Amino acid sequence: MQYIFNPIPEQFKIKEKIKQCNYLVNGNLIKWEGDFSPVYSTISSTAEYKPTLLGEIPSLGKDEAIMALDSACSAFDKGKGLWPTMKVVDRIIAMENFVEEMKQKRDIVVKLLMWEIGKNHTDSQKEFDRTVDYIYDTIEAYKKIDRDSAKFQKHSGINAHIRRGPLGVVLCLGPYNYPLNETFCLLIPALIMGNTVIFKPAKHGVLLISPLMEAFKKHFPPGVVNILFGRGRVLATPIMESGKINVLALIGHSSSANALQESHPKKNRLRLVLGLEAKNPAIILPDADLNLVINECINGALSFNGQRCTALKIIYVHEDVKDEFLKKFSTAVDQLKYGNPWEENVKLTPLPEPNKPDYIRSLISDAKDKGAEIINENGGIYCENFIYPAILYPVTKDMKVYKEEQFGPVIPVISFNDIDKPLNDMAESNYGQQVSVFGKEAKKLGPLIDTLVNLVCRVNINSSCQRGPDIYPFTGRKDSAFSTLSVHDALRSFSIRTFVASKDNDENNVIIKDLLGSKNSNFISTDYIL
């Protein structure tokens, strides 16, 4: 496949390189005087293919990592810090001011999403807007939690005032496929609950944090948000080895999460909030509406080129409809438009990882060597930064594409006669996030659903797997997740129930009334936040 270059519209051109000269520690944007690392896009700006230099980021090291750790620890100050003891309403105001300034950076962040990770224009806009909505929804959810806590309870002669409190210092590491949205789904609830945070952006999707640096500095007290740039292994390892991190918040691969956990000397004190890999299957029953199945499987398997943990990464189709499905699915996949992110109606875009086309080719080659065929005509056609989605059939357990999370445009298909085939495979899998089931007959769907809910955490009926709406729980079994992320659940994941108790007697009751009336305590409060 020959690289195709179309002129870049003026509004989407990168006219100036972004040199991120500073990092945020202790409320200061500190100018970096050391080495920088180039940030390239796999999208070419010229007719002759070559990666585009977008800018540079600081190559920070262990000293800067420890400086950020000390800053976050000082801001938490063993629970005495300004931010963790602040009134809930004041933390909410800070977050509202931040998101208002963030909205002013929409155009540049959307442009960088396209260039840095190859996400199409529409989806890049959606990611930004969804992130803004998530912040507002988080604020509203926190208000509700606080309203529900604005009371005293009495049981067995003990008065109790129960609220949720912060956990301490959070190390936050986000993914490249949703470098704004999924990162902020960790960062925002961690912050608003009163924790202090050390945040390192993903390797791809790093420059889009640059326009937001000033807003983080401006709207949060010193040391509450600390932002580092550089290699994760260099920065995160010494931070974890200190034993001072209370929460590891990571969306990425389980190997990274495991390595960082091992670095922590006090594992029993470490709270984990992890969104990890998945191998979400689709199960197509013989009575399924194949037109609907085709649309949902294309969206599920190939949105953002399949680079989503929630993507459909393996398809089980009943033998009775296998041939018709493969024919229709292949035709539909081959009709998908490919091109650069800003091109109209483009569905397939350049892959942000330079080595990903070769990796996908290796999966295809391994599968073909072991008996699979590429079913669609365009499958596996590639150039320097792109590979056309390949539908592989029949796939067997000894193939790499069956065992590995491909996180890219290759779709393994397995046929079955007995429903126990996909069920047994799912039970044996290392992963357990979601499944999509396609069929019509309730008599068959009912018992199947009753089993699937014990294997995964979300069963999608006649629809592809997805994360949203953000109000619903997002989690997984086995190696797919630890803790639950949603607007409400994330606030709980980054906090702990804590309460003040007193015996119900005249002396204590006078003290409690005095505390409530004088407002000498931000914790003991029955104020109702509207």
N, C-alpha and C positions, 0 to 999 in steps of 0.2 A: 504494500500500500504506500503510495507516494504522499508525502506531507503536502497538505493543501493550505495555501495561505490566502486569506481574504483581507482586504484593507480593514484596519481597525477604526471604528467610528471615533470621531474626535473626543467625545465625552468619556470614552473608556480608555483612552491612551494614558500610559504612565509617563507624565511629562517631566517629573522630577523624582530622582531617587530619594528614598526615605532613609536617612541615617539616624537611627535611634541612638542618640548620644548619651542618654542618661538612664538611670534605673531609680526606682522609688524605694527608699528606706527611711524610716523614722520621720515621715512627713516631708522629706527633702528629695527633690529630683537631682541626684548626684551625677555630675558629669564624669563619664568614663574616659580614662586616659590610656587604657591598655589596648589589647588587640580586639579586632572586630571580625565577625563572621558574615560572609555575604549571604544574602537571601535571594534565591533564584526562583523564577516561575518556569515550569516546563512549557508554558505557552511562549511561542516565538513571536518576536516583533518584526521579523524580517522574512522575506520569501524563502531564503535559504535557512533551513532550520537551525536554530541554536537557542538555548534557554535565555530568558530575559532576566537581567539583573534588576531587582526591584529596590534593593537597599542593603543596609547593614545593621547588625545588632551587636551589642557588647558581648564579648566572650568572657563572662564573669567566672570567677573561680571560688575556691573554698573560703577565702577570706571574706568575700562579699556575701556568700551564703550564710556564714556565721554572723555577720553584721546584721543581716535581715532577720535571722533567728533571734538575736539579742533584742532587736527593735520590737519584734512581735511579743516576745516574753515581757519586755519592759512595759509595753502598752497594756498587756493583760495584768501585769503586776500582781501575780498570785491572787487574782480576783478583785484587787483593789483599784484597778485602772479606771479611767474615765469612761471608756466605752462599755465594759461589762457591767458597770454599776449605774449607767445612765438610764434615765426614764425611757420606757419603751417608746413613748410618743416622740422623744427626741431622736432616737435611732431611726425611727420611721421618717422623720423630717429630713434627716441627713440622706437617707436612701432616695427619697422623693426628689431632693435637689440634685442628686447625682444623675438620676435617670432623665431629668429634664435637660441637663447639659449633654448627656449622652445622645439624646435624640437629634441634637444639632449636628452630630457627626455621621449621620446616616449615609450620606452619599459616598464619603471616602471609605467608610468601613465596608459598604457593599462592593465598591470597586476593588478593594483589596481582597475580599472574599473570592471574587471571580479570578483575579490574577494569582493569588497564592495557592488556592486549592482547586481551581477549575470548576467551581460551582456555578451553574447557569444563573443568568441575571435575575430571573423570577424567584428562584430558590434562595439566592443570596438576599434579596429583599425580604423574603419570608423569614429567613433566619434572623435578620435584624429586628423585624417587627415582632416576631414571636418572642424574642428575648425581652424586648420592652414590655410586652404584655405579661410575660412571666414575672418580671419585677413588680409590676402593679398588682398582679394576682397574689404574689408572695406577701406584699404589704397588707393586702386585704385579709389574707389568711392569718397573718400574725395579729392583726387587730382582733379577729374573732377569737383566736386562742387567748389573747389578753383579756378580752371581755368575759370569756368563760371562766377566767381565773380571778376575776375581780370580786371575790367573795371569801368568806370564812366558812369552814365546815366544822361540825361538832359531832364527835362520836366517842362514846365511853369516857365522857368527861374531859376530852382533849379537844381544844380548838386548833384548827390547822388552816394555814393560808398556803395553798399549793400553786406554784407557778413553774415555768420552765426556765432553766438557767443555762448559760454557756458552758462549754466543755473546756475551753482554753485556747491553745494555739493550733491552727489548722494549716497543714501543707496541702495546697490545692494544685493539682496537675490535670489539665484538660486534654481532649483529643483533637486531632487535626481535622476530622471530618465535619465537626460542628465546633470550630474553635471559639466561637462567640457564645452560641446558645448553650451547649452542654457544659462548657466551662462555667458560665454564669449560673447554671442550674446547681452548681456546687458552691460557687463563690458568694452569691447573693444570700441564700439562706444561712450560710455560715456566718456572714457578717451581721445580718440583721438580728440574729439571736444573741449577739454580744461577744462572739469569738473574735480573735485577731488572726490575720491570715498572711501566709507567705504564698505567693502565686507565681508560678512559672508558666508562661504560655507554651502552647504546643510548638513542635518543630516547624510544621507547616501551618500557616495562619498566625504568625507571630507579629508581623508588622501591623496588623489591624488593631492591635492593642495600643499602638503609639498614639493615635488621636484621642485616646481616653485617659492617658496618663495624668494630664493636668486636672481632669475631673476627679480622679481618685485622690490626688493630693489635696484638692481644694475642699472636698466635702466630707472627709473622714479625719478624725483626730490622728496626730502623728503616731506611726507605728501600727495602726490598725490594719492598713493594707500595705504590703511590701511586695514589689514586683521585680523579679529577677529575669535576666536573659542569659541564655547559654545552654550547655548540654545538661540534660536531666541527671545523668549519672554523676557528673561533676558537682552539681549543686545540691541535688536531693539527698545523696548518700551521706555527706557529713551532717546535714540537718537532721536526718533520721538517727544517725549514730549518736547524736547528743542525748537522746532520750527525752528531749524537752517537747517533742511534738505530741499533742493529745489526740489529734484526728488526722488520719491520712485520707484525703478525698481525691480519688483518682478515677478517671474514665480512660480506659486503655486496655492493655493486654495483661492477662493474669501473671505472666512471667515478670513484668515490671512490678506489679503489686506484691508478688511473693518476695522479690529481691529487696524491696524497700522494707517490707515487714521484718525480714531477717536482719536488716541493719539496725532495727530498734532494740535497745537492750532491755526494755520493760514492756514486752508484748501484751501482757495482761492489762496494761494501762492505756493501750492504743485502741481508740475507736476507729473502725474502718467504714468508709462510705465509698463503695467501689461499683463502677459500671464496667463490666468486662466483656469478653468476646461471646459470641453466640453462633449457633448453627441452626437457625430457625427453619423448620420444614414446612412445606405445604403438602397437604394430603387431599388428593382429588378423588372423590368417590364417583362411582359410575353414573349416578343420577345428577351430577353437577351441571350447572349451566356453563357450557364451555366458553361462550362469548364473555361472560362475566369473569370466568377463571383466567382467560387470556389477559384481560385488562388488569386484573388485580396482580397476576404473577409478573407482568411486565413492570408495573409500579413497584411491587414488592422486591423483585430481584434486581432491578436496574435503575431505580431512582438514585441519583448521584453515582451512577456507574456501579451500584452495589456496594458502595463504601459506607455502609451503615451497620451497626451492630444488630439493628432490627430488620435487616434485609432478609428476604427469603433466600437461603443459601443451599437448599436442596429440595427437590420436588419429587414427591411420591405420587404416581398416577396409576389408577386401576387399569388392569390389562384390557378391560372392555372398552375403554375410551383412550387408550394410549396412542394409537395411531392417529386418530383424529386430533387429539391434543397436540402431539408433536408437529403435525403438519400446520395447524393453525398458529401455534406458538412460534414456530420458525418463521413463518411468513410475517407475522406481526413484529418480531424482533428485527428482522432484516429491513423493515420499513422505517425504523427509528432513525431520525436525523442526527448526524454527528457534526461537530464543529466547535468553534470557540464559544465561551460562556455568554457573550453578548449577542450572538446570532439568534435571529427570531426562530422560535419553536424548536430550538436545539434540545435534544434529550440526552445525547452522549457527548461528553466533553473530555479534554485532556486529563490524564491522571497526574496528580500532584507529586507522587513519589517516582523519582527517575527510574528506579529499578522495577516498578510494578508491571509494565508490559512484559518484561522478560520473565518475571515470576509467574504471571498468568500463562504465558507460553509454556513454561515448564510443567504446570499442572495439566495443560492440554496434552502435551507430549507424553507425560506419564500415563494419562488415561488412555490415550490411543494405543500406546504400547501394550496395555493390559486389556484391550478389547473394546474400548468405547469408540464411538464415531462422533464427528461433528455433524449435527443434524441440519443446522442452518447454513445457507450458502455463504454468507459473509463471515461466519464464525472464525475467529482467530486471525483475521486480516489485521495487520498492525503497521505502525510507523513509529517514529522515535518516542512520541509521548502519548500514544493512543493504541488501544487494541479493541477490535470489534467483539461484542459479546458472543461467546461460543456456547451453544447448547450441546451438552454431552450425554450420549445414551448408547448402551446401557452402562451405568456406573456401578461398580462393585466396591466392597469394603476395603480391598487392598490398594485402592487408588488414593493418591494424595488429596485429590479434590474431594473425596468423601470424608477424609479424616481432618483436614485442615480448614480453618475459617479463611476462605479465599479473599474476602474483603475487596472484591473487584468483579469485573464483568465476565464471569464464567458460571454456567448454570448446570449443575449435575442433575440428571433425571434418573429415577429408579421406578420400575413398574412393580406392581404387587397384585396378587389374587386374594391373599388373606390379610385382613387388617392388622393382625398381630405382627406382620413384617415391619411396618413403620413404628408401631408401638414398641416393639422390642428394641429396635434401633435407637429410639429416643430414650428408652430406659437405660441403655448401655452408654449413651453419649455422655461426654464430660460437661455438656451444656444443658440448660433448661430455662430459656428465657420465654419464648413464645412459639405458637404454632398457628397456621392458618388451615382451616378445614372447609372444604367446598362440597356441598351436597344439599339435598332438599328434604329427605325423608326423616322426620323427627324420630321415628322408631329406631333408626340406625344412628342418628346424630346423638340422641340422648345418652345411651351407654358409652359412646365414644368420648363425649365431653366429660363424663364422670371419671374416666380414666385419665384423660389429658390434663385435667386440672391438678392432678397429682404428679405430673411429670414436668410441667412448665408453669409459669405464673400468669400467662395471659393466653386465652384461647380465642382466636378471631374467627367468627363464622362468616364465610363467604366474603372475606376481605383480607387484604394483606396485613402483615405485621407492621406495627408502628409504635411510636412512643406516646403520642398524644391521644386525647387532650391532656394537658399537663396536670389537670386536677386528678387524673386517675393514677393509681400506683404504677410505678415503673421499677421493676426489680427482676430477679432471676434466681433459679436454683443452681446448685453445684458451682461450676467455675464461671457462671455468667454474671453474678452480682453478689454484693454483700451490702445490706441495708436497702432501704426503699427510697426512691426519689419520685416525688410529685410535689405539687405546691404545698400541700399540707404535710405529707410524710417527710419531706426534706427538712422542714423546720424541726420536726421531732428528731430526725437523725443527727442534727447538729446541736442538740441540746439534751438536757436531762431534767427529769422532774425533781424539784427540790422544794422544801417547804419549811415554814416556821410553825412550831407547835408550842402550845401553852396550856397548862391545866386551867380548867374553867373555874376560876375563883375570882373574888372581887378585886384583889390586888392586880392580878394579871390582866383582867378585863379593863381596868383603868389604864394600864400601860398601853394596851392595844389601841384603846380609843384615843389616847394621847398621840400615839404614833400616827394614826390615821388622820387626826385633826391637824397635827403640826406639820405633816408631810416631811418629817425628818428622815424617813426611809423611802427610797425609790422602789424597794421590793414590796414592802407592806403598803399596799395601795388598793383601794376599791374604785379608783377613777375609771370611768367608762369612756373608752376611745370610740368616737363616732366614725 
